[in-house]
Amino acid sequence: MTTPSMVEEVALATVSRPRDAIASVLLTVLAIGGWWATFDGIAWLLVGAAGACLGSVIAVLHARRRLLGWALVTVPIAYVGLAICVLGVSFGANGWPRSQTWSRVLTGAWECWPLLVGTHPPVEASGTVLLAPVLAGVVTAALATGLALGSRRPGAPVVPLLVLLTGVLVTGSHGSSVALLGAAYGLACLVWVVVRSGGAGGAPVVARWPVAAPVLVVCTVLAVPLGGSLLGEQRDRLVLREETAAYGVSVVLTPLDTFRRYRKQPALPDNAWRRPLLEVTRPGDASPAGTMLRFAVLNRYDGTRWVTANDVEPGSHEDRFQLLSADYLTTDEAIGQTPLRIEVTGHWNSQWVPLTGRLLGLNTDFPGAVPVSQLRFNPVTSSAIATRTLGASDEYEFFSDTPDTLLPRDASPSPSVDRATYDAAEFADTWARAALARASSPLDAVRRAAAMMKKRGRYSDGAFGWEVRFAQGQDRLRLDDFLNGAYTVGNDEQYAAAMALVATRIGVPARVVVGARVPVDGVVKGRDVVAWVELRVVTPDGTESWRELPRASYMSFRRPRQNDPPQDPVVVPPEAPTSEVDPPAQPPQTDRDDPQDEPSRSDEHVAGRSWKWLWLLALLAPGAVPLVKVVRRHRRRHAPRVTARYVGAWQELVDRARDLGVAVPARRSRPLQAVALGAVDLARSADDAVFGSGVPSVEDAESYWRTVLDRRTSLHSGLPSWRRWLAPFSLASLRRT
């Protein structure tokens, strides 16, 4: 018979065991380790581990004295103490910490999370953002240890640990694998639960393993596909920083909106035609004269104006204006080159931060520098904006390199046309169809449209006399009048805005950039500001990049005359198609299945076909199937883009498995398909090559192909011979999945 004293002794023995406390700390630190690809350095992990140890010790002390309820008071106090140690403390004259210290610690408990998800990874492990791992470690370890020591349910302490892991994965970045981390973490938690259940009622722990081991194996195997399908693996999983925390840059006025401020406009009180905007210097080096500054990159047209928008780059998770990554917070000693320093004058009066080329680093280690906390950066477009208006006494230094912007003659357009911009540019359709009518390629059509614009155009800022009739702006009415009206007259604002829309309507992705070339004295004035058009093309080596369409190819600098006769409207030659031009980037329309869209066939023509041709086709059809597969394999193996060769190799393995009758899930990620194929290593290699930061070499792709072909041959083992013989003739891999 069990007496109360015996129950108390068992409880005391359970509390006194350090096993549960140690497991709580280790599992908390392992969950926090999911931020490995999110933070820079290792300081975040150390403070998280310190918080976990502190929270677990508090729970153990309270459990020994049967005072677990007091943890609601002591855990927040422990967080405050550790947070003060992490952030530092400043003391007042009375010897007590200043009020700013307490305010920073208390408000940091919720301000650290927007900083974590609002910064491009890797996040610099310093300041307020470090309170995120501190808070996660203290609270989670205290809860897990308290439940482990105060609850009889073996699985109770696992609940806060799984909540922490979910929060880490959602607030982290795409660098960590959900399936791998989830499977390892789930296995560790299950082992802990089994050990706890084995020792809870006095039963031997070893006796539980014959039953628990199969459960562990099954749960671990299921965790990989289920975790990848629920949270999403690699590029498709939910990451909070991609749903929120982007700076609302599209509502900020751009230099193109205020372009006439930089022109000779005496009537404007803030006219900056002759006023200095920026002073550009290169400390200890030659003059920066000739450097091309980029003020803003405008990548979407909303029908009213060209704006800078977030999440325009297809397939990218970095095309957002957020706090700068730790990779950019460097010095000139670290980067090994001399920075470019820009001093902003009071006439700049804008939030945009001029840069040049591709940003490599930002130096903030000098007096008067713009605080990094006030900057938001887009690494895809390499453009930045401040959260306040920049003016006199603002300075910053940065390191950059200058990529090639020359538009090759043999380039081809990228398929990544922005659909919103394409739809908004419908009024430019006549120009697009007229240029495409006699063009040999889309880029040739863009050049023809540019030449037509230059021939018809006149340049005017609309500032003096009768020329004030030529209004500013880039809305549909103004650009429609510029393209299709009686006079093609405007300045950089209308020329660049209209040319970019015509190119987009042709099917070539285009954007508008505003900037200035640094003069000899390094002082950029309003008259130096220009706007130009950039096209997204695929160069002969298979890479996509933005290249500049020369301004001289579409801009006319001839002045209009008051007695100029109205121009004839642009017309489409008779041989040009009359239907709307769809951009190449759009997927095939599903309404093709409509019978009305199919070519008409007369019954007489169908009936007049010779039966012998049908018999010949029936005899040749089986031999055509292997030939099609051979051609398909050759195209995949020699694709222009190296990453496409990896994708084609993996698809070749999947297609052979389908031809052999192996059930491979369609429209699923490679890791999920790899479970059915037993080729997890190959799937991981393909994902690393496609989604990794570096560009794989052709030799690596060829080696991967040879490995895939060897694995494809191994799929035949264990199958009957008739299945192997019929595989080349199977239509399974040719059907649409």
N, C-alpha and C positions, 0 to 999 in steps of 0.2 A: 504494500500500500504506500502510495506517495504522500508524504507529509509536506506541509507548507515549508518547513525548514529545508527539505530536500529540493523543492522547487527553487527556493531562494539560492541554495548552493549552486544548482545548475545554472541559474541566471547569472550569478556572480562569476562563475567559471566562463560563461559565454562572453560576459563583458570584459573579462580580464584577458581574453585571447587577443593578441595583436594582429592576428591574421586578417580579420575583416577590415581593420583600420588601414593596414598596409595595402590591401587590395583596393580599397576605396581611393587612396591617394594615387596608386599606380594607374588605375583606370581613368581617373580624372585627368591626370597628366597626359595619358594616351589620347583622350578625346581632345584636349587642348592642342595636342600635336597635329591635329587636322588643319591647323592654320599654318603649317610649315611653308606652303607656297604663297601665303598671304603676307606674312611679316618678313622683314629684313633682319638678318643677324639671328641671335639666339637669346637676347635679353628678355623677350616676351615669354619664352618658355621657362626661363629661370624664375621670373616673377609669378608666373602661373603655378609652377611647382611649389614655390614658397607659400602662395595662397592656399593650395591644396593641403599642404602639411599643417598650416595654421588652422584651417577649418576642421581637419580631422582631429587634431589635438584637442580643440575646444569641445567637440562632440564626445570624445573619450572621457574627458574630465567631467563633463556633465552626466554622462551615463553611469560613471562610477558612483556618483552621489544622487542618482535618481532625479536629476534636475535638467532633463533634456529640454523642457519648456523654456528655460532661461537662455537657450541658444538663440532665441529670437532677439535677445538684447545683446548678447556678447558677440555674435557673429558680425552684426553691423559695426560694433566697436572695433573688432579685429580688422575689418576691412578698412576703416578710417585710419587705424594705426599703420597698416601696411601701405596704404595709398600715400600717406605722408612720407614714408620712407622712400617710396618710388619716385614721387614728384618733387621731393625736397620741401623744406620748411624754412620760412623766414620769420624771425622773431622780432617783436616790437621792443620798445624801451622798457616795458614792464616784464620782460622775460618770457611772455607768452607768445604762441604763434599768432601771426597777423590774421586778420579776418579774411584776407585774400586767400590764405592757405586753406582755411576751412571751406570757403566758398568753392575753390577749385576742386577740392576733394569730393565735396557733396554733389555739386552739379556734374562733376566728371563721371558719376555713376551712370548717367544716361547720355551725356555728351560724347562719351567714348564710342558709342555704337554708330552714330552718324559719321564720325571720323573714320571708323573702321571700314564701313561699306562705301564711304564717299571718297576713298583714295585709291588711285591706281596701284595695284600690287606690283612689287612688294612694298608694304607699308613700313615707314621708318619707325623702329621700335623705340620711341622716345615720347615723352610728354603724356598728354591726357589719354591717348589711345592705348597706353599700357594698362590702364585701369580695366580694360575689357578682360584680359586673361587673369588679372588679379581678382576681379569680381566673380568670374566664372569658376576659378579655382577654390576660393573661400566658400562660396555658397554651395557648390555642387559637392565638394568633399565633406562639408559639414552635414548636408542632407543624407548623403550615401552612408557615411559612418554612423550617423544617428539612427537611420533605419536598420542598418546591419546589426547594431547593438541593442536596439529597442524593439524590434519586430521579430515575430516568429516565422514570418513568411520568407522563404529563401530568396524569392525574386524581388522583394520590395526595394532593396537598395539599388537595383539595376535601373529603376525608373528614372531618377534624376540624371543618371549617367547617360542614358539614351537620349533624354531631352537635351543635355549638353552637346552630345555628338551631333544631333540634328541642327542645333543652333550654330555650331562651328561650321558645318558643311554649307549651310544656307548663307552665312555671312562671310564665307571664305571666297576663294577664287577657283578657277578651273584647273589649277595646277595639281590638285590632289584628286586621286581616284576614289569615287564614291564606293564602287563595288569592292575594291581591295581593302580600303579602310573599314568599310562596314562589315565585311566578312571577318576580318581579323578581330575587330572589336566585338562583334557578336559572338565569336567563338570564345574570346576571353571572358565575356560576361556569362556565357552558358557554363563554362568550366567552374566559375566562381559559384554559380547557383547550385550546380551539382555537388560541389564540395560542401556548401552550406546545408543543403538538404540531407546529405549523408551524415553529418555530425549533429543535426538538430535534435533528433529523438534518441540519441545514443546508439543508433545503428552504425555499423562500420562503414566508413567511407568507401572502402574497396568494393563492398557488396553492391554499391550503386552503379559502378562503371559498366558492367555488362549490359545494363538497360540504357544507361545514359550515352554510351559511346555511339550506338547507331543514331540516336537522336541528334547528337552533335554533328555527325557527318552529314545527315540529311539537311539539317538547318544551315550548315555552312555552304553546302552546294546550292541550296535554294536562295541563299542571301545574295549571291552574285547576280543572277538574272533578275530577281525581284527588286533588288536595290537599284539596279541600273534602269529598270523599266518604270519604277515609281518616282525616284528622284531624278532619273536621267543620268546617263554616263557621259563624261567628257563635255562636248559642246552643248548638249541638250538639257543638262540638268539645271534645276532651279538654283540661281545664285542671286541673292538679294541685291547686290550692288548693281546688277543689270536691270532691275525693276525699279529702283529708286535712286536717289542721291545724285542724279545728274543735274548740273547747273542749268537753269532755264535760259539758255543762251539765245534762243530764237526770238525772244521778246526784246532783246537789246538792239538799239539802233546800230547799224553797221556803217563803216566809212562809205559804202556805196549809197546808202540812204541820204547821207549828208554830203554827197560828192561836190555839189555846187559851192559848198563852203570853202573848198580848196581851189575853186576857179576864181577868175577875176570878176567879182560881184560887188561893186561899190555899195549897193543898197543894203547888203547884209552887214549887220553890226559886228558879227563875229567872223567876218571874212578872214581867211588865213592865207590868202594868195601869196603875200610877201612876208608873212610872219613865220618865225621858226617854230617847228613842232617838236623836233627831236634833235639832240646832239649826239652823234655817234662817234665813238673813239675806240681805239684798240690799244690798251695800255702797253707801253714799251715796244710797240711794233709799228709797222708801216701804216699809212693812212687807209681807212676802210673804204675809200672812194671806189665806186662801182658796185658795192655790195647791194644786192637786191633784198630789201626788207619786205616782209609779207605781214600786212596788218590783220587781215581776216580772210578766211576761206569760206565762201558761200556755196553750199552744196545742195541746196533745195530751193525750188521756186514754188510759192504757195498761191500764186495767182495775183498777189499784191506786190510782192517784192522777193528778191533773192535773200535767203536767210541762212544762217549757220544752224544746223540741226544736229541733234544727237541721234545715234543709232541709224545712220544712213549707209554705212559701209556694210555690204552683205557678208554674213558669216564672221563678223568681228565682234568681240565683246569689249574692245577697248575704245570704240568710237564714241566716247562720252567725255564731257567736260567735267573732270573731277580733280581732286587734289593731286599734286604731283607725286609720282612714285619715288621711293628712296633712291632708285637708280639715277634720277636726274639731280638729286641734291648732292652735288660734288663741288670740288674746287679745281682751280687751274693746275695745281700740283697733281691731283688725281687723274685728270684727263690728259695731261701732257701737252696742252696747247694753250695759246693765249686767248682769253675770252674777248668778246665784243661787249663793250659797255654802252648803254643807252641811257641818257639823261632826258627825262620828259620835261617839257616846258609847260607853262600855264596855258598856252594856246592849243595844246593837244586835246584836252577836254573830252576824253573818251575812255571807255573801260577796256578797249582792246589793247593787247600787249604786243607790239611789233617784235617779230622774230625773223630769222632767215634760215632757209634750208631746212634740214632735219635737226631738231634739238638733241644734243648729246648730254648736256648738263647745265645746271643753273647754279650760279654762285651767289650766296646771300651773306657771305662773311665780310661785310664792310658797312660802315655807317651810312644811313640813308637808303639802304636797300629796301625794296618792296617786300613786305613779309610774305613768306611762302603760304601762310594760312589765308591770304587774300587772293591767291591765284588759283585758277582752274585751267587745266591743260587737257588737250585732246591729242594723244600720241599718234593717232592715225593721220590726222591732217597737220600735225605739228604746229598747232596754233593755240594761243592762250588768251584768257580774258581775266580781268580783275573783278572782284566783287564790289568795287567802288570805282569812281571816276579818277583816273590818274591825272596828275597835274604837276605843278612846279615842285621841285625838290625830290621827286620820285626817281629812283635809279635802279638798275638791275644789270647783271652780267650773265652772259650765257655762252655756251660752247655749242658749235654746230658744224655740220658738214654740208656741202652743196651738192645735191644729186643732179644727175643729168636731166635737163628739161627740154632738150632738143627733140622735136617731133620727127621720128624716122619716116622716110618715104615708104618703106616696105612694112610699116606697122599695120596691125588690124585692130578694129574696135573691140573693146572689152564687152562681154555680154551683160555686164552689171549696170543696166540702165535703171535709174530711179523712176519707178512707176508714177509716183505723185507728180514729179516734175514733168514727165512725159504727158500726162493727162492735162496738166495745167497749160501746156504749150500748144494746145489745139489750134490756136489762131495762127501759128507759124507753119501749119501743115502745107499751105500752098508753096511756100518757099522750099520746104523739104522735098515735096514731090517734084517740083520743078528742077531741083538740083539732082535728084536721083534719076531723072528721066534719061539723062545722057552720061551718067557717071558709071565708071567701071567697078567702083567699090564704095562702101559708105564713107570712108575717109576721103575719097576723091569727090564725093558729093559735098562733104563739108568744105573742101577747098573751093569747089565751084560756087557754093553759096556765099563763101567769104569774098570771092572775087566779084560776085554780083552785088553784094552789099557795098563794097568799096567803090564800084563803078557808079552806083545810084546815089551814094551817100554824100552828105555835106556835114561839116563840123561846126557846131555853134553851142555856146554855153547859155544862150538865151538871156544875155545880160543887158544888151544895149539896143536902143532904138526899136525898129520894127521886129528884131529877132526875139523879143520877149514873147512872141507868140509860140515859140518852141519851148514847151513847158518841161520841167524836170519830172522825175518819177520813173518807175519801172512796173507799174501795174498793167493789167491787161489792156486797158484803153490806150495808155500811152505807147506801149510797145506795138499794139496792133496798128495804131496810126503810124508809128515809125516804120513798120514793115510793109503795110498794105495801104497806107494813106497816099496823099498826093506828093508828099515831100519826105524823104528819108534824111531827117536832120536831127542831130543830137550830139552829145559828147560821150565821153568814156562810159558813163552810166548806161545810156541807151544802147550803144554799140556792143558792149560786153554782155549786157543782160539779154539782148535780142539774139546775138550770135550763139550764145550758150544754149538758148532755147531751140534755135533752128538745128543745131548739132544734135541735141537730145532727141528732137523729133525725127531726125534722119536715122537715129539708132546708135549714135555714138555718145557715151556718157560724157557730160560736160559740167563744169562748175566755173564760178567767177571768183577771181582773187583780186584784192585791192592791196596796193603796196606802193613803194617808192624806191628809186635808185639813189643811193647815197652820193651827193655831189662831192667835189674835191675838198671843200672846207669841212665836210662832215656834218653840216647843218641842213637838216631836211625841212623844207618849207612846203607850204600848201601847194605851190605850183609844181612840185616834184611828184605829187601823188597821181597815180594812174591806176587803171583797172584793166585786167586782161582775162583771157579764157584759157582754161586747161582742159585737155581731153584725156580720158582714160583709155589707154590702148594696150595691146599685147605686142611686145617687141619680138623680133625674130628669135630671141633666145627663150621665148615662152613665158617671160615674166610680165606681170601687169604693173603699170606705173602711170602717173599723171604727167603729161607732157604739154608744153605751152604751144598754143596756136599763135603764131606771130601776129602782133597787133597790126603790123603793116599790111597783112594779107586781107583784112576786112575793114579797117578803119580808114576813112577818107578825111584828110585835113584841109580840104578845100572849103572856103567860106561860101555860104549861100548868098545868092543875089535876090534882091526884092522882085526882080522881073523874071525870075526863073519860071518856065512853064511847068504846069503840073506833070508828074511822071505817070506813064502808063502803068497799070497794075501788073504785078507778076502773074504770068499765066503758065499753066502746065502744058507742055507740048502734047499733041494728040496721042503720041505713042506712050506717054507716061500712064501708069495705072491710076485709076480714079478712086480706088479704095484707099482707106486710111493706111498709113505706113506703121506697122507694128515694130517695136524695138526688138532686136534679137534676143534681149535678155528675158523676154516674157515666155512663159511656158506655152505649149500648144493649146489652143482653145478647145475646150471639150465639146463645143457645139458643132465640131466637125462631124459628129455622128448623126447630125440631123440629115434626113434623106434629101431635104431641099438643097443642101450644100454640096451634094455629090454631083459629079459630072453626069449630064444626061446621056442616056444610051437608048438607042432605038432598038425595038424588038427585032427588026430585020437584020441589023448588024450582028446581034448576038446569035440569031438563028443561022446566019450565013457562015459562021466559023466552021472550019474544017475539023472533023473528029480526029483526023490523024495527028493534028497538033496537040490535042488533049492527051492522046496516048503517048506522044513523045515526051510531053511534060510529066506525065505520070511515071515514065521510066527514068527520067533524069532527076526527078525530085529527091529520091533517097540519096543520090550522090551529091546533091547540092547542099544538103544539111551539113555533112562534115566539112565541105569547102567553106561554107559560111562561117563555121566555127574556127577554121584555120585563119581566115582573114580577120575575124574578130580578135583572135589571140595576138596576131601580128600587130594590129592597130593598138591594142592595149599595151603591148610590150614596148612599142616604139612611140608612145604618146609624146607630144611636144613638151608637156610639163612633166617634170620628174615625179612630182607628187601624184600625178594621174597614173603613172606606171605602177605605183604601189596600190592604188585603188583598183586598177585593172587586174593586177596579180591576185589580189584577194577575191575579186569577183570571179576570176577564172577558177579558183578553187571551189567557190560556192556553186558555180554552174556545173562543174564536173560532179560534185556531190548530188546535185539535183538530177542530173542525167543518170546517175547510178541508183536513184530511188531513195537517197538519204533525205530525211525530213529536215530541211534547213529553214528556220523561220524567216519569212520574207519581211522586208521593211523593218528590220531590226538593226540595232547597232552591231558592229563587228564583234565586240566582246560577247554579246549574246549568241551570235551565230557560231562563235568559236567554241562554245560549250557543246553544241551539237556535232561539231567537226573534230573536236579534240585538238584544236590549234590555237590555244590561247596566246602562245608566244608569237605566232605570226600576226594575230590580230593586234597585239600590243605594239609590235614593230610598225605595222601599217599606220596605227593611230599616232605614234610618235613622229613618223615621217610626215604625215599630212598636217597634224595640228601642232607640231613642235615649232620652236622659234627659229631654228636653222633650216637651211635648204639642203636636202640630201643630194648626194652626188649621183651621177649616172652609174658609176661602178657599184655603189651601194644598191641602187634599184635593180641592177642586173643580178647581183648576188641574191637579192630577195626573190627575184623571179625564179632562179634556179632552185632555191629552197622550196618555193611553192610548188614547182613542178614535181619535185621529189615527193612532197607530201601528197600531191594529187595522185601520184602513182600508188602510194601506200593505201589509198582509199579502196583499191581493188581487192585487197587481201580479205579473205573470208567470204567473198561474193561468188556466186556460181558463174561459170564461164559464159553462159548465154547472156548474163547481165553485162559483163564486161564487153562482149562483142556488140551488143545493141546500144551501148552508151553513146558512141559517136553519132548514131542516127536518131537519138532521142530529141524530141522537140521541147522537152521540159525547160531547158535553160533559154529557149528562144521565146517562150511565152512571156507576156507582160506580167510582172508580179505586182 
